[in-house]
Amino acid sequence: MSTYPKTQALMARGRDFLGSDHAIMCGAMSWVSERNLVAAISNGGGFGVIACGAMTPELLDAEITGTKALTDRPFGVNLITMHPDLGDLIAICVKHEVGHVVLAGGVPPRCSVEAIKQSGAKVVVFAPTLALAKKLLRSGADALVIEGMEAGGHIGPVSTSVLAQEFLPALAKEHLVFVAGGIGRGEAIAGYLEMGAAGVQLGTRFACASESIAHDRFKQAFFRANARDAVASVQVDARLPVIPVRALKNKGTEEFTAKQREVAGVLDREEIAMAEAQLQIEHYWAGALRRAVIDGDTENGSLMAGQSVGMVKEEEPAAQIIARLMEESETALTRR
Ligand SMILES: Cc1cc2nc3c(=O)[nH]c(=O)nc-3n(C[C@H](O)[C@H](O)[C@H](O)COP(=O)(O)O)c2cc1C
């Protein structure tokens, strides 16, 4: 008999779809979600996802090979739709017979959805609005992740609790919907499963797992942080668009605000063209996540983290985090 019968019953569709013991995905985190963490999550009963990020096709090829050497459990690959080599990256996933491709960072082109599906792999997409979700599901997406603004990394404007109330009653009966953003404990997982979610996706809670290669200083910053320290980046000037990112406050986030003011001033004085000004803002954070995760530069790097960071207090093996989440969910459901 299962150790978590009530949770497992509610996760049945998600588990079937993912092929994992539990319908708990570890959302792709650039630089963090590489072979070690991905394999540890999948070996621990969850579903790991490689973050391709800005990797070249050759690097992705090596990362998938490396992950396969560490686990024989299913895992997925997350591709950013605006990557210039998206087609080649898909071909690498197809070559390796990756079972699930997650398309993130914008509306996925129909041709990429088709190319993935033709290989027999499942396509998972993000949808910020119900209308777009319906359209993507009609065009062949196999499952949906809804991600609220509590999450770490790039975020939309709506909270997970509101997205869940909007999307789940409308879609969850006929479609597979995974809920992400702000989940730190199993009680919340139980709640979303009861609302019809097929499973959940967490990032922040897993970023500091023992198997995560994130720098010790990055992990210590997470352990010290409270929910209120994980703030969304702010746009200072209407002419200079900023895609909101949730990260821990540090010197870099303060200087980003100052940089926007400085560039806006230069624009006011007509000393710079609009396109050049916008590019300076867009490029400000280039390489910043790597600086924090790999180099441990917690002052100037980007410490992307969700509001659940306050619940991350120590390094634990991924399998232990997953078991704890399942236990908390089961206790909550048993108490009902
Ligand atoms: C450090 C970090 C990096 C992330 N990088 C990516 C990424 O490259 N692609 C992506 O689709 N999502 C990315 N995310 C979002 C996660 O995949 C996941 O959906 C999110 O963390 C879930 O919300 P939570 O942080 O509240 O658990 C990132 C999140 C974090 C914390």
The ligand as an SDF file (V2000), in Angstrom:
LIG
                    3D

 31 33  0  0  0  0  0  0  0  0999 V2000
   16.7000   30.6230   -9.3260 C   0  0  0  0  0  0  0  0  0  0  0  0
   15.5030   30.4020  -10.2230 C   0  0  0  0  0  0  0  0  0  0  0  0
   15.7030   30.2920  -11.6010 C   0  0  0  0  0  0  0  0  0  0  0  0
   14.6100   30.0250  -12.4570 C   0  0  0  0  0  0  0  0  0  0  0  0
   14.8520   29.8750  -13.7980 N   0  0  0  0  0  0  0  0  0  0  0  0
   13.8210   29.5120  -14.6180 C   0  0  0  0  0  0  0  0  0  0  0  0
   14.0570   29.2030  -15.9920 C   0  0  0  0  0  0  0  0  0  0  0  0
   15.1910   29.2540  -16.4710 O   0  0  0  0  0  0  0  0  0  0  0  0
   12.9920   28.8400  -16.7680 N   0  0  0  0  0  0  0  0  0  0  0  0
   11.7200   28.7580  -16.2420 C   0  0  0  0  0  0  0  0  0  0  0  0
   10.7970   28.4190  -16.9800 O   0  0  0  0  0  0  0  0  0  0  0  0
   11.4700   29.0340  -14.9470 N   0  0  0  0  0  0  0  0  0  0  0  0
   12.4810   29.3890  -14.1190 C   0  0  0  0  0  0  0  0  0  0  0  0
   12.2410   29.6030  -12.7840 N   0  0  0  0  0  0  0  0  0  0  0  0
   10.8750   29.3300  -12.2410 C   0  0  0  0  0  0  0  0  0  0  0  0
   10.7800   27.8770  -11.7060 C   0  0  0  0  0  0  0  0  0  0  0  0
   10.8780   26.9460  -12.7520 O   0  0  0  0  0  0  0  0  0  0  0  0
    9.4560   27.5780  -10.9720 C   0  0  0  0  0  0  0  0  0  0  0  0
    8.3630   27.6270  -11.8510 O   0  0  0  0  0  0  0  0  0  0  0  0
    9.2110   28.5310   -9.8320 C   0  0  0  0  0  0  0  0  0  0  0  0
   10.3760   28.6080   -9.0420 O   0  0  0  0  0  0  0  0  0  0  0  0
    8.0460   28.0310   -8.9760 C   0  0  0  0  0  0  0  0  0  0  0  0
    7.7260   28.9120   -7.9750 O   0  0  0  0  0  0  0  0  0  0  0  0
    8.4390   28.9100   -6.5190 P   0  0  0  0  0  0  0  0  0  0  0  0
    9.7720   29.5180   -6.7140 O   0  0  0  0  0  0  0  0  0  0  0  0
    7.5390   29.7620   -5.7090 O   0  0  0  0  0  0  0  0  0  0  0  0
    8.4950   27.4980   -6.0460 O   0  0  0  0  0  0  0  0  0  0  0  0
   13.3040   29.8980  -11.9140 C   0  0  0  0  0  0  0  0  0  0  0  0
   13.1220   30.0390  -10.5250 C   0  0  0  0  0  0  0  0  0  0  0  0
   14.1950   30.2740   -9.6790 C   0  0  0  0  0  0  0  0  0  0  0  0
   13.9510   30.3750   -8.1880 C   0  0  0  0  0  0  0  0  0  0  0  0
  1  2  1  0
  2  3  1  0
  2 30  2  0
  3  4  2  0
  4  5  1  0
  4 28  1  0
  5  6  2  0
  6  7  1  0
  6 13  1  0
  7  8  2  0
  7  9  1  0
  9 10  1  0
 10 11  2  0
 10 12  1  0
 12 13  2  0
 13 14  1  0
 14 15  1  0
 14 28  1  0
 15 16  1  0
 16 17  1  0
 16 18  1  0
 18 19  1  0
 18 20  1  0
 20 21  1  0
 20 22  1  0
 22 23  1  0
 23 24  1  0
 24 25  2  0
 24 26  1  0
 24 27  1  0
 28 29  2  0
 29 30  1  0
 30 31  1  0
M  END
$$$$
